[in-house]
Amino acid sequence: MNYHYPIDETWLKEEVIQVVQFFTLVEQAYEKKVERDVLLAAYRAFKQIVPSKSEENKLFKAFEQSSGYSGYQAVKQARSTEKPFLSIRKEEKLR
């Protein structure tokens, strides 16, 4: 599916690519499954670009409004599990 990815026009091309890759992995966590370690590594790269918690929250909110998928919940669940793969069921999305 096509979603609006929240991006900052001041970011470099490589930074835009990393942010989009992170949000793509969040999508995969909801739509299929994603490797936990890959998602967390992408989140760490995302945080290098967006170190501010308030900016992160703003981008997460914009992405969730566009897609219905929560970056916050994806990262939270990835951090709280030891399973190698993360798959967020539809019911979990409603919480």
Phi and psi in degrees as GROMACS dihedral restraints (atoms count N, CA, C in turn):
[ dihedral_restraints ]
;  ai    aj    ak    al  type     phi  dphi    fc
    3     4     5     6     1  -103.0    20    10
    4     5     6     7     1   126.7    20    10
    6     7     8     9     1  -124.3    20    10
    7     8     9    10     1   161.4    20    10
    9    10    11    12     1   -82.4    20    10
   10    11    12    13     1   122.2    20    10
   12    13    14    15     1   -95.1    20    10
   13    14    15    16     1   124.6    20    10
   15    16    17    18     1   -73.2    20    10
   16    17    18    19     1   119.4    20    10
   18    19    20    21     1  -133.9    20    10
   19    20    21    22     1   154.2    20    10
   21    22    23    24     1  -100.5    20    10
   22    23    24    25     1   129.9    20    10
   24    25    26    27     1   -65.6    20    10
   25    26    27    28     1   -15.4    20    10
   27    28    29    30     1   -85.6    20    10
   28    29    30    31     1   -10.4    20    10
   30    31    32    33     1   -70.1    20    10
   31    32    33    34     1   150.3    20    10
   33    34    35    36     1   -73.0    20    10
   34    35    36    37     1   161.7    20    10
   36    37    38    39     1   -54.7    20    10
   37    38    39    40     1   -44.4    20    10
   39    40    41    42     1   -63.1    20    10
   40    41    42    43     1   -36.3    20    10
   42    43    44    45     1   -68.1    20    10
   43    44    45    46     1   -41.9    20    10
   45    46    47    48     1   -59.7    20    10
   46    47    48    49     1   -44.1    20    10
   48    49    50    51     1   -60.5    20    10
   49    50    51    52     1   -43.9    20    10
   51    52    53    54     1   -65.3    20    10
   52    53    54    55     1   -40.7    20    10
   54    55    56    57     1   -65.7    20    10
   55    56    57    58     1   -44.6    20    10
   57    58    59    60     1   -63.5    20    10
   58    59    60    61     1   -39.4    20    10
   60    61    62    63     1   -61.2    20    10
   61    62    63    64     1   -41.5    20    10
   63    64    65    66     1   -61.1    20    10
   64    65    66    67     1   -49.8    20    10
   66    67    68    69     1   -65.5    20    10
   67    68    69    70     1   -31.3    20    10
   69    70    71    72     1   -64.7    20    10
   70    71    72    73     1   -39.0    20    10
   72    73    74    75     1   -67.7    20    10
   73    74    75    76     1   -35.7    20    10
   75    76    77    78     1   -61.1    20    10
   76    77    78    79     1   -44.7    20    10
   78    79    80    81     1   -56.2    20    10
   79    80    81    82     1   -47.1    20    10
   81    82    83    84     1   -61.6    20    10
   82    83    84    85     1   -35.0    20    10
   84    85    86    87     1   -61.9    20    10
   85    86    87    88     1   -32.8    20    10
   87    88    89    90     1   -86.8    20    10
   88    89    90    91     1   -37.6    20    10
   90    91    92    93     1   -88.8    20    10
   91    92    93    94     1   -29.6    20    10
   93    94    95    96     1  -139.2    20    10
   94    95    96    97     1  -109.5    20    10
   96    97    98    99     1  -154.7    20    10
   97    98    99   100     1   160.7    20    10
   99   100   101   102     1  -140.6    20    10
  100   101   102   103     1   149.0    20    10
  102   103   104   105     1   -68.7    20    10
  103   104   105   106     1   127.3    20    10
  105   106   107   108     1   -55.0    20    10
  106   107   108   109     1   -49.6    20    10
  108   109   110   111     1   -65.5    20    10
  109   110   111   112     1   -33.5    20    10
  111   112   113   114     1   -67.7    20    10
  112   113   114   115     1   -43.0    20    10
  114   115   116   117     1   -62.7    20    10
  115   116   117   118     1   -45.0    20    10
  117   118   119   120     1   -67.0    20    10
  118   119   120   121     1   -35.8    20    10
  120   121   122   123     1   -65.8    20    10
  121   122   123   124     1   -40.2    20    10
  123   124   125   126     1   -66.1    20    10
  124   125   126   127     1   -35.7    20    10
  126   127   128   129     1   -66.1    20    10
  127   128   129   130     1   -40.8    20    10
  129   130   131   132     1   -62.1    20    10
  130   131   132   133     1   -40.3    20    10
  132   133   134   135     1   -64.8    20    10
  133   134   135   136     1   -41.1    20    10
  135   136   137   138     1   -58.0    20    10
  136   137   138   139     1   -43.3    20    10
  138   139   140   141     1   -68.3    20    10
  139   140   141   142     1   -24.3    20    10
  141   142   143   144     1   -67.7    20    10
  142   143   144   145     1   -31.4    20    10
  144   145   146   147     1   -87.3    20    10
  145   146   147   148     1   -37.4    20    10
  147   148   149   150     1  -122.4    20    10
  148   149   150   151     1    75.7    20    10
  150   151   152   153     1   -72.8    20    10
  151   152   153   154     1   -24.2    20    10
  153   154   155   156     1   -74.7    20    10
  154   155   156   157     1   128.4    20    10
  156   157   158   159     1   -64.6    20    10
  157   158   159   160     1   -37.6    20    10
  159   160   161   162     1   -67.3    20    10
  160   161   162   163     1   -38.8    20    10
  162   163   164   165     1   -67.4    20    10
  163   164   165   166     1   -40.4    20    10
  165   166   167   168     1   -58.0    20    10
  166   167   168   169     1   -48.3    20    10
  168   169   170   171     1   -59.8    20    10
  169   170   171   172     1   -40.0    20    10
  171   172   173   174     1   -62.7    20    10
  172   173   174   175     1   -45.7    20    10
  174   175   176   177     1   -67.5    20    10
  175   176   177   178     1   -41.3    20    10
  177   178   179   180     1   -61.4    20    10
  178   179   180   181     1   -42.4    20    10
  180   181   182   183     1   -64.5    20    10
  181   182   183   184     1   -43.7    20    10
  183   184   185   186     1   -62.5    20    10
  184   185   186   187     1   -42.2    20    10
  186   187   188   189     1   -67.1    20    10
  187   188   189   190     1   -40.8    20    10
  189   190   191   192     1   -65.5    20    10
  190   191   192   193     1   -37.7    20    10
  192   193   194   195     1   -64.9    20    10
  193   194   195   196     1   -35.0    20    10
  195   196   197   198     1   -77.7    20    10
  196   197   198   199     1   -40.6    20    10
  198   199   200   201     1  -108.8    20    10
  199   200   201   202     1   -26.1    20    10
  201   202   203   204     1    87.4    20    10
  202   203   204   205     1     2.9    20    10
  204   205   206   207     1  -107.2    20    10
  205   206   207   208     1   133.9    20    10
  207   208   209   210     1   -96.1    20    10
  208   209   210   211     1   114.7    20    10
  210   211   212   213     1   -63.3    20    10
  211   212   213   214     1   -38.2    20    10
  213   214   215   216     1   -59.8    20    10
  214   215   216   217     1   -49.5    20    10
  216   217   218   219     1   -64.6    20    10
  217   218   219   220     1   -37.7    20    10
  219   220   221   222     1   -62.6    20    10
  220   221   222   223     1   -46.9    20    10
  222   223   224   225     1   -66.9    20    10
  223   224   225   226     1   -42.7    20    10
  225   226   227   228     1   -59.0    20    10
  226   227   228   229     1   -46.9    20    10
  228   229   230   231     1   -68.6    20    10
  229   230   231   232     1   -36.5    20    10
  231   232   233   234     1   -64.0    20    10
  232   233   234   235     1   -38.3    20    10
  234   235   236   237     1   -71.3    20    10
  235   236   237   238     1   -28.4    20    10
  237   238   239   240     1   -93.2    20    10
  238   239   240   241     1     0.8    20    10
  240   241   242   243     1  -119.7    20    10
  241   242   243   244     1   154.4    20    10
  243   244   245   246     1  -104.9    20    10
  244   245   246   247     1    -3.3    20    10
  246   247   248   249     1   -64.9    20    10
  247   248   249   250     1   145.6    20    10
  249   250   251   252     1   -71.7    20    10
  250   251   252   253     1   -22.0    20    10
  252   253   254   255     1  -122.4    20    10
  253   254   255   256     1   148.9    20    10
  255   256   257   258     1  -119.9    20    10
  256   257   258   259     1   127.9    20    10
  258   259   260   261     1  -137.9    20    10
  259   260   261   262     1   114.8    20    10
  261   262   263   264     1   -94.4    20    10
  262   263   264   265     1   117.9    20    10
  264   265   266   267     1   -72.6    20    10
  265   266   267   268     1   157.9    20    10
  267   268   269   270     1   -57.4    20    10
  268   269   270   271     1   -39.2    20    10
  270   271   272   273     1   -63.0    20    10
  271   272   273   274     1   -36.3    20    10
  273   274   275   276     1   -67.2    20    10
  274   275   276   277     1   -29.3    20    10
  276   277   278   279     1   -64.9    20    10
  277   278   279   280     1   -28.9    20    10
  279   280   281   282     1   -76.8    20    10
  280   281   282   283     1   -13.4    20    10
